[in-house]
């Protein structure tokens, strides 16, 4: 990971004040991965799971960098010592943020953070200078790097905020000091680091708590029962919904029962979604609510929508050799997986055969077996699926729970077993093939069987 610094003078002032040292050399980026170091970088050495960044300091790194900052006992030319490198990074980003007049927008939630961020970026940049976190830079290590990348001339900076443990969203808010925020949705996912689901909800809603105490603006998804807010004098709350016509921003789905269910109305203005999925519509509505509130016209929002490219692995639709493939392999939990499969029904409409390629849903903690079994029960009730290919050690529970005899089901312990035994002739051409699984399962590799590389 690296933070490419555009506001170099502000960074140097922050560093000098924090370390009582004159940073007079050129600084291009702050890097925490020794393999990514280039000339004039600062190498910030952090403690990893198995090693410390300072373990990789060698002559080549010393030749390239302007400075090395570490909490190890390493000494030498260009090396500056701090008490705690992780805490130093957080405090550096916090001090950097205080010097900016830029308004910050925080986005958290179980699903849709990146898509909402990318939608919003396309909308806001039609009128404003905008900085934005790259990829999924949303943790206590990577989000501070995103803050440091913010250009001082930006009107807005959009940040993803992720959490894997109790209280982490609150810590990210203390660093980023957001002016606006949204929790896209909350469901039972990434439970491994939490004592229970309520503690996950409480952590996600720390963004709301922070905005409530700091005169911020919160955008509320009225359709998610887990997002419950109490208005107060210090908070401005703006609502959006697909179900509640009384919301500030209401999306009418399947406008006029159009044959093209990508068409929607938001407050009487028509948009055409790039995708049929319900989750995409929610992500767009969420982004629309923020952009419209900040003064972006419907015409510019529509322009941003047309320029939006679906990130790889987040529902890309690919036609290859008479097969229609939906690559939704970036990540998975029970809610996103079942929603994605339900969305298939709106695409097939009896015209296509549908095949599912599904893998383990990870980070569910002690509820892993429960949700994998529940997925099998869900799949048993579908009448538009021909074949289900299940890959991974946990989805054997899903396989056992599928009782629909009209569906052909196949189980593979891992991808190697899948590639060894799967034959493309098992599925019909002119079919829709949906690929979904947790990112570390590498289900995107299944694209290779369709000759998509």
C-alpha positions in Angstrom: 0.0 0.0 0.0 1.2 3.5 -0.8 -0.3 7.0 -0.3 0.6 9.2 -3.2 1.1 12.7 -1.7 -0.2 15.7 -3.6 -0.3 18.2 -0.7 3.4 17.8 0.1 3.8 21.1 2.1 1.0 20.2 4.4 2.4 16.7 5.0 5.9 18.1 5.8 4.4 20.6 8.3 2.6 17.8 10.0 5.6 15.5 10.1 7.9 18.3 11.4 5.5 19.2 14.2 5.0 15.6 15.3 8.7 14.6 15.2 10.5 17.9 15.9 12.6 17.3 12.8 13.2 19.3 9.6 11.8 17.2 6.6 13.7 19.0 3.9 14.0 16.2 1.4 11.6 15.5 -1.4 8.6 13.2 -0.5 6.5 11.5 -3.2 4.6 8.9 -1.3 4.2 7.2 2.1 4.7 3.4 1.6 4.0 0.5 4.1 5.0 -2.3 1.7 8.8 -2.6 1.1 8.1 -4.1 -2.3 6.4 -1.0 -3.5 9.1 1.5 -2.6 10.3 4.1 -5.2 12.6 7.0 -5.1 11.9 9.8 -2.6 9.3 7.8 -0.7 8.9 7.6 3.1 8.9 3.9 4.2 6.7 3.6 7.3 7.5 0.3 8.9 4.5 -1.4 10.6 4.2 -4.6 12.5 2.6 -7.3 10.4 1.1 -10.7 11.3 4.4 -12.5 10.8 7.1 -9.8 10.4 7.9 -6.1 10.9 8.5 -3.7 8.1 12.0 -2.9 9.4 13.0 -6.5 8.8 13.1 -5.7 5.0 15.3 -2.6 5.2 18.3 -3.2 2.9 20.8 -1.1 0.9 18.5 -0.7 -2.1 15.7 0.6 0.1 18.1 3.0 1.9 19.3 4.3 -1.4 15.7 5.0 -2.7 13.9 6.4 0.3 14.0 9.9 1.6 13.2 8.7 5.2 12.3 5.6 7.1 10.0 5.8 10.1 9.8 2.8 12.5 9.0 1.8 16.0 11.7 -0.8 16.0 15.1 -0.3 17.5 16.6 0.0 14.0 19.1 2.8 13.7 20.9 4.4 10.8 21.0 7.1 8.2 17.5 8.3 7.1 15.9 6.3 9.9 13.6 8.1 12.4 12.2 6.3 15.4 8.7 6.6 16.9 7.0 4.8 19.8 4.2 3.1 17.8 4.2 3.2 14.0 0.5 2.3 13.7 -0.5 5.0 16.1 1.8 7.4 14.4 0.1 6.8 11.0 -3.3 7.4 12.5 -2.2 10.6 14.2 -0.4 11.8 11.1 -3.6 11.4 9.1 -5.7 13.1 11.8 -3.3 16.1 11.9 -3.3 16.3 8.1 -7.1 16.2 8.0 -7.3 19.2 10.4 -5.4 21.4 8.0 -7.8 20.8 5.1 -10.9 22.8 4.3 -12.2 19.8 2.2 -15.5 18.3 3.2 -15.3 14.6 4.0 -17.9 12.0 3.2 -17.8 8.7 5.0 -19.4 5.5 3.6 -19.7 2.3 5.7 -22.0 -0.7 5.7 -22.0 -4.4 5.0 -22.4 -4.3 1.3 -22.1 -1.6 -1.4 -19.4 0.6 0.0 -17.2 0.6 -3.1 -20.0 0.8 -5.6 -21.6 3.6 -3.8 -18.3 5.5 -3.6 -17.6 5.0 -7.3 -21.2 6.2 -8.2 -20.8 9.2 -6.0 -17.4 10.1 -7.4 -18.8 10.2 -11.0 -21.6 12.4 -9.9 -19.7 14.9 -7.8 -16.8 15.4 -10.2 -19.2 16.9 -12.7 -19.2 20.0 -10.6 -16.5 19.7 -7.9 -12.9 18.8 -7.4 -13.0 15.4 -5.6 -10.6 13.1 -3.9 -11.5 9.5 -3.3 -10.1 6.5 -1.5 -8.6 3.9 -3.9 -10.0 0.4 -4.2 -11.1 -0.8 -0.8 -8.7 1.3 1.3 -11.0 1.3 4.3 -9.2 -0.1 7.3 -7.4 1.4 10.3 -4.2 1.2 8.2 -5.4 1.9 4.7 -8.0 4.6 5.3 -5.4 6.9 6.9 -3.4 6.5 3.8 -6.5 7.6 1.8 -6.7 10.7 4.0 -3.1 11.5 3.3 -3.8 11.2 -0.5 -6.4 13.9 -0.3 -5.6 17.0 -2.4 -5.8 20.2 -0.4 -7.7 21.8 -3.4 -10.5 19.2 -3.3 -14.0 20.3 -2.4 -14.9 16.8 -1.2 -13.1 13.6 -0.2 -15.0 10.4 -0.3 -13.8 7.7 2.1 -14.8 4.0 2.6 -14.9 3.0 6.2 -14.6 -0.7 7.0 -14.5 -2.5 10.3 -13.6 -6.0 11.4 -13.8 -5.4 15.2 -15.9 -3.6 17.8 -15.4 0.1 17.8 -13.3 0.5 14.6 -15.7 2.9 12.8 -15.5 5.3 15.7 -11.7 5.3 15.5 -11.9 6.0 11.7 -14.3 8.9 12.3 -11.9 10.4 14.8 -9.2 10.4 12.1 -11.3 11.5 9.1 -13.7 13.9 10.9 -16.5 13.3 8.3 -19.0 16.1 7.5 -21.4 13.7 5.8 -22.0 10.0 6.1 -24.1 7.0 5.1 -24.5 3.4 6.3 -25.5 1.6 3.1 -27.0 -1.4 4.9 -26.3 -3.8 7.8 -26.5 -7.6 7.7 -24.9 -10.5 9.4 -21.5 -10.7 7.7 -17.9 -10.4 8.9 -19.1 -11.5 12.3 -15.8 -13.2 13.3 -14.4 -10.1 15.0 -17.6 -9.3 16.9 -19.1 -10.7 20.1 -22.6 -10.7 18.5 -24.6 -9.1 15.7 -25.7 -6.2 17.9 -22.1 -5.2 18.5 -21.6 -5.2 14.7 -24.7 -2.9 14.3 -23.4 -0.6 17.1 -20.0 -0.4 15.4 -21.4 0.5 12.0 -23.7 3.1 13.5 -20.7 4.9 15.1 -20.6 6.9 11.9 -24.1 8.2 12.8 -23.1 8.8 16.4 -20.1 10.9 15.3 -22.1 13.0 12.9 -24.8 13.5 15.6 -22.2 14.9 17.9 -20.4 17.1 15.3 -23.2 18.9 13.4 -23.0 16.5 10.5 -25.4 15.2 7.9 -26.5 11.6 7.8 -28.2 9.8 4.9 -30.5 7.1 6.1 -31.6 4.0 4.3 -35.2 3.7 5.5 -35.5 0.2 4.1 -33.0 -1.4 6.5 -34.5 -2.1 9.9 -31.0 -2.3 11.4 -30.3 1.3 10.7 -32.3 3.1 13.4 -31.6 6.8 14.1 -32.8 9.4 16.5 -32.7 13.0 15.2 -31.3 15.8 17.3 -30.5 19.4 17.0 -26.9 18.8 16.0 -27.7 16.4 13.1 -29.3 16.8 9.7 -30.9 13.5 8.6 -31.9 12.8 5.0 -33.7 9.7 4.0 -33.8 7.5 0.9 -36.0 4.5 0.1 -37.4 2.1 -2.5 -40.3 1.2 -0.3 -41.3 4.4 1.5 -42.8 7.1 -0.6 -42.5 9.6 2.3 -38.7 9.5 2.1 -36.7 12.5 0.9 -35.5 10.6 -2.0 -37.8 7.8 -3.3 -37.0 5.4 -6.1 -39.9 3.9 -8.0 -38.7 0.6 -9.2 -39.7 -1.0 -12.5 -41.1 2.4 -13.7 -44.5 2.0 -15.4 -44.0 -1.7 -15.4 -41.5 -1.2 -18.2 -40.2 -4.3 -19.9 -36.8 -2.9 -19.2 -36.6 -3.2 -15.4 -33.4 -1.2 -15.3 -35.5 2.0 -15.7 -36.3 3.8 -12.4 -37.8 7.0 -11.3 -36.3 9.1 -8.5 -38.4 12.0 -7.5 -40.0 12.0 -11.0 -36.7 11.9 -13.0 -36.0 8.8 -15.0 -32.6 6.9 -15.0 -31.5 3.7 -16.6 -29.4 1.5 -14.4 -26.3 -0.2 -15.8 -27.4 -3.4 -14.1 -30.7 -5.2 -13.2 -29.7 -5.9 -9.6 -31.6 -4.5 -6.7 -28.3 -3.8 -4.8 -27.1 -1.6 -7.7 -30.3 0.4 -7.5 -29.9 0.9 -3.8 -26.2 1.9 -4.3 -27.3 4.4 -6.9 -30.1 5.8 -4.9 -27.8 6.3 -1.9 -25.3 8.1 -4.1 -28.0 10.1 -5.8 -29.3 11.3 -2.4 -25.9 12.6 -1.4 -25.1 14.2 -4.7 -28.5 15.8 -5.1 -28.3 17.3 -1.6 -24.9 18.7 -2.5 -26.3 20.5 -5.5 -25.6 18.1 -8.4 -28.3 18.4 -11.1 -30.3 15.4 -12.4 -28.6 15.9 -15.7 -25.1 15.8 -14.3 -26.1 12.8 -12.1 -27.3 11.0 -15.3 -24.0 12.0 -17.0 -22.1 10.5 -14.1 -24.2 7.3 -14.3 -23.4 6.9 -18.0 -19.7 7.2 -17.3 -19.7 4.7 -14.5 -17.8 1.5 -15.1 -18.9 -1.5 -13.0 -15.8 -2.5 -10.9 -14.4 -5.9 -11.8 -16.0 -8.8 -9.9 -18.9 -6.7 -8.7 -21.6 -7.9 -11.1 -19.9 -7.4 -14.5 -22.0 -8.9 -17.3 -19.8 -10.6 -20.0 -21.0 -12.3 -23.1 -18.4 -15.0 -24.3 -18.8 -17.8 -26.7 -22.7 -17.8 -26.4 -22.5 -17.9 -22.6 -23.7 -14.9 -20.5 -21.5 -14.6 -17.4 -22.2 -12.4 -14.3 -18.9 -12.1 -12.4 -19.9 -11.2 -8.8 -16.9 -12.9 -7.2 -15.5 -9.9 -5.3 -17.1 -10.8 -2.0 -20.0 -12.7 -0.5 -22.3 -13.0 2.5 -25.7 -14.5 2.9 -27.6 -11.3 2.1 -25.6 -10.3 -1.0 -25.5 -13.9 -2.3 -29.3 -14.4 -2.0 -30.0 -11.0 -3.4 -27.7 -11.6 -6.4 -29.4 -14.9 -7.1 -32.9 -13.4 -6.8 -31.8 -10.7 -9.3 -31.1 -13.4 -11.8 -34.7 -14.2 -12.0 -35.4 -10.7 -13.4 -32.9 -11.3 -16.1 -33.8 -14.9 -17.1 -37.6 -14.3 -17.3 -37.9 -17.8 -18.6 -35.7 -17.1 -21.6 -32.4 -18.5 -20.3 -31.2 -21.4 -18.3 -29.4 -20.3 -15.1 -26.3 -21.9 -13.5 -24.8 -21.0 -10.2 -21.1 -21.2 -9.3 -20.9 -20.5 -5.5 -18.2 -20.8 -2.9 -17.8 -20.4 0.8 -19.0 -17.3 2.6 -16.2 -16.5 5.0 -15.9 -14.5 8.3 -19.2 -15.6 9.6 -17.7 -16.9 12.9 -19.8 -19.4 14.9 -22.8 -18.8 12.6 -21.0 -20.1 9.5 -22.7 -23.5 9.4 -26.1 -21.9 10.1 -25.9 -19.5 7.1 -24.4 -22.1 4.7 -27.3 -24.4 5.6 -29.8 -21.6 5.3 -28.4 -20.9 1.8 -29.1 -24.5 0.8 -32.7 -24.1 2.0 -33.0 -20.9 0.0 -31.7 -22.6 -3.2 -34.2 -25.4 -2.7 -37.1 -23.1 -3.3 -35.9 -21.7 -6.7 -37.5 -22.9 -9.9 -35.3 -21.1 -12.5 -31.9 -22.8 -11.7 -30.6 -25.7 -13.7 -27.2 -26.4 -12.1 -25.5 -25.4 -8.9 -21.7 -25.9 -8.6 -20.5 -25.5 -5.0 -16.8 -25.0 -4.3 -15.2 -25.0 -0.9 -15.1 -26.8 2.4 -18.0 -24.9 4.0 -20.5 -25.1 1.2 -20.7 -28.9 1.7 -23.4 -27.9 4.3 -25.2 -26.0 1.5 -25.0 -29.0 -0.7 -26.5 -31.3 1.9 -29.4 -28.8 2.5 -30.5 -28.5 -1.1 -33.5 -30.7 -1.5 -34.8 -29.6 -4.9 -34.5 -32.7 -7.1 -35.1 -30.6 -10.3 -31.8 -28.9 -9.8 -28.5 -30.7 -10.5 -26.0 -30.0 -7.7 -22.3 -30.6 -7.7 -19.8 -30.3 -4.9 -16.0 -29.7 -5.2 -13.7 -29.3 -2.2 -11.6 -26.6 -3.8 -10.9 -25.0 -7.2 -8.3 -27.6 -8.1 -11.0 -30.3 -7.8 -13.4 -28.1 -9.8 -11.0 -27.6 -12.7 -10.1 -31.2 -12.8 -13.7 -32.5 -12.9 -15.9 -29.7 -14.5 -16.7 -29.9 -18.2 -18.3 -27.0 -20.0 -20.6 -29.3 -21.8 -22.4 -29.8 -18.4 -24.2 -26.5 -19.0 -26.1 -25.2 -22.0 -25.1 -22.5 -24.3 -27.2 -19.3 -24.2 -27.3 -19.7 -20.5 -26.7 -17.3 -17.6 -23.9 -18.2 -15.3 -23.6 -16.5 -12.0 -20.3 -16.5 -10.1 -20.4 -15.5 -6.4 -18.1 -16.2 -3.4 -15.8 -14.6 -0.8 -12.8 -12.9 -2.4 -10.2 -15.2 -0.8 -11.9 -18.2 -2.5 -10.6 -16.8 -5.9 -13.8 -17.7 -7.7 -12.9 -15.2 -10.4 -10.7 -17.9 -11.8 -13.8 -19.8 -13.0 -14.0 -17.2 -15.8 -11.2 -19.3 -17.4 -13.6 -22.2 -18.2 -15.5 -19.8 -20.4 -12.2 -18.6 -22.0 -12.4 -15.3 -20.2 -9.0 -14.3 -19.0 
